[in-house]
Amino acid sequence: MPEIARFYGIVIKMFFNDHLPPHFHAIYGERVGMFEISTLEMIEGDLPNRAIKLVKEWAEKYQTELMAMWNNQEFRRLEGLE
């Protein structure tokens, strides 16, 4: 699964040809969350609330790019949160 971004100990990855809906994975230590790109809601996982907020803040900034990556299956590295 290609790494798209890394910030505050959170790693964002996406796997092309994965199941619908379009989504990305956020890994924080041993905990993982799967986020739907269109709604930015965590649809599966056990991330702590603080990590969920950071992932949503980051994803809101890059939502268009994330959907383009999913649709075009072209990996691109994105900046993390500052």
C-alpha positions as CSV (number, residue, x, y, z in Angstrom):
1,M,0.0,0.0,0.0
2,P,1.7,3.2,-1.1
3,E,2.4,5.8,1.6
4,I,0.7,9.1,0.7
5,A,1.6,11.3,3.7
6,R,3.0,11.1,7.2
7,F,2.4,13.6,10.1
8,Y,2.2,13.5,13.9
9,G,2.9,9.8,13.9
10,I,0.0,9.1,11.5
11,V,0.7,7.4,8.2
12,I,-1.8,7.8,5.3
13,K,-1.9,5.0,2.7
14,M,-4.1,4.0,-0.2
15,F,-4.4,0.7,-2.0
16,F,-5.5,0.9,-5.7
17,N,-8.1,-1.6,-6.9
18,D,-9.4,-1.8,-3.3
19,H,-13.1,-2.3,-2.5
20,L,-15.7,0.5,-2.7
21,P,-16.4,3.1,-1.4
22,P,-13.3,5.2,-2.4
23,H,-11.2,5.4,0.8
24,F,-7.8,5.7,2.4
25,H,-6.2,4.1,5.5
26,A,-4.7,6.0,8.4
27,I,-2.3,4.1,10.7
28,Y,-1.4,5.4,14.1
29,G,0.8,3.0,16.0
30,E,-1.1,-0.3,16.2
31,R,-4.4,1.4,15.5
32,V,-5.9,1.8,12.0
33,G,-8.8,3.7,10.5
34,M,-10.4,3.6,7.1
35,F,-11.9,6.9,5.9
36,E,-14.4,7.4,3.0
37,I,-13.0,10.1,0.7
38,S,-16.4,11.7,-0.2
39,T,-17.6,12.2,3.4
40,L,-14.2,12.0,5.3
41,E,-16.0,9.8,7.9
42,M,-14.1,6.9,9.5
43,I,-16.1,3.9,8.2
44,E,-14.0,1.3,10.0
45,G,-11.3,1.2,12.6
46,D,-10.2,2.1,16.1
47,L,-8.3,5.3,16.0
48,P,-8.4,7.6,19.0
49,N,-10.5,10.7,18.7
50,R,-7.5,13.1,18.5
51,A,-6.0,11.1,15.6
52,I,-9.4,11.1,13.8
53,K,-9.6,14.9,14.1
54,L,-6.1,15.3,12.7
55,V,-6.8,12.9,9.8
56,K,-10.1,14.7,8.9
57,E,-8.3,18.1,9.1
58,W,-5.6,16.8,6.7
59,A,-8.1,15.0,4.4
60,E,-10.3,18.1,4.0
61,K,-7.2,19.9,2.6
62,Y,-6.5,17.2,0.1
63,Q,-9.9,15.7,-0.6
64,T,-9.9,16.5,-4.3
65,E,-6.4,15.1,-4.7
66,L,-7.3,11.9,-2.8
67,M,-10.3,11.3,-5.1
68,A,-8.2,11.9,-8.2
69,M,-5.7,9.4,-6.9
70,W,-8.4,6.8,-6.4
71,N,-10.0,7.4,-9.8
72,N,-6.8,7.6,-11.8
73,Q,-4.8,5.1,-9.8
74,E,-1.8,7.4,-9.8
75,F,0.1,7.6,-6.6
76,R,1.3,11.1,-5.4
77,R,2.9,12.1,-2.2
78,L,1.0,14.8,-0.3
79,E,2.3,17.1,2.5
80,G,1.3,16.4,6.1
81,L,-0.2,18.9,8.6
82,E,2.1,21.6,9.9
